[in-house]
Amino acid sequence: MGEKIVNGFLLVLSLLYTYFARAYSFGTPTAPKTGFMPQLVGYCAVVISAYLFVMSLAGKGDAKNVKLNCDVKRLGLLIFTMAVYVAVFEPLGYMISTIVLLFVVMKIGLVKGWKVPLAVSVITAAFFYTIFKIFLSVPLPSGIFFG
């Protein structure tokens, strides 16, 4: 029953998303406009969620094979960490807040040691900084230390 409710909710959410994404101009595949990617994602989400919903209604879903083992303490800590990230993103800037977030998330995920999580955090943050700030010219907050 839960699978049907979740899949139905995702289908409604996908339909709403697609409806609002249609407010933006689509363009063409060779000259996309602002609505190209949101509409493409919306249409894909509708197709996938509709398929999952129909499969769950037909009793062919995979919910019976799912075993949920959730450490509620770690989940709560992860949600809290994300909320703190949102709060400190602007004042601390992209690099510092993202490096700390990634490191903490990996420690919550029980990644052993500190060298590998730190290296992965720095490399990942720098990689996405390069893509967004340098190649795409997206303004990212520099924070109090680099501003």
Secondary structure, DSSP 8 states (H G I E B T S, - for coil): -HHHHHHHHHHHHHHHHHHHHTTS--B-SSSB-TTHHHHHHHHHHHHHHHHHHHHHHTT--SGGG------HHHHHHHHHHHHHHHHHHHHH-HHHHHHHHHHHHHHHTT--SSHHHHHHHHHHHHHHHIIIIIIS------HHHH-
